[in-house]
Amino acid sequence: ITDGTKINSNWVWVKDLMLTTPTVISGAWYREDGNALALILLNTDDKPHTVTLPFNAADYGLKGKLKIREWIAKEEATPRPKAKPIDASWSREITLAPMTSLAIEILSETKN
C-alpha cells in the first residue's frame, strides 16, 4: 500500500548507504489463531501522505462478523480503542500525518 512516492535515506549507522524506499511503508500480521489481522501503515516523510486501503476479509481468511480498532502512534501511552463492527469488504482513503504510524486490527468473531 503506497501512494507511489519514494524517499531517499542515508543509513549511516550501517555505513554510508543511501536507500530509496516508498514514503508509506506497510505490513500485515496474522494472529496465531487466525482470527485477527493487523495492518500497519508508516509514513516516513515529513509531509502528509494519503493512501487507499482496500480490504476483503476473504483474502485474509477472516470469516463471520468482523470488528475493527485503530491505533495512531503517539509519544504518550495510547488507551486500547474500542472495537467497532465493520463490513467484510471495504476501501477507504487514509491520510497519514508526517512521521506517524497507524495500526489497524481486524478481529473475527468466528473461530477458525
C-alpha angles and dihedrals in degrees: 000000000000141000091230097255123123136204131208118222134181109223093201095164088071096037134292092311123155115204131185116209136161112277089231112051119192139186141171132215131188123217110242094250091053094237098109140040131198121207116196125198122184126186107207095182132090089234129068117260130196123212133179114236115199117191134188115173093209090061088062098039093249115147140186127012113357134205130194135204129178135206125195112200113245135171091247125059113281117219116234106269120229115257114242129198115264136184119256092241128036146133127211142169116242123194113204117203117230115292095359137126133212127202118199117193118196115194128195119212089202114086116227 
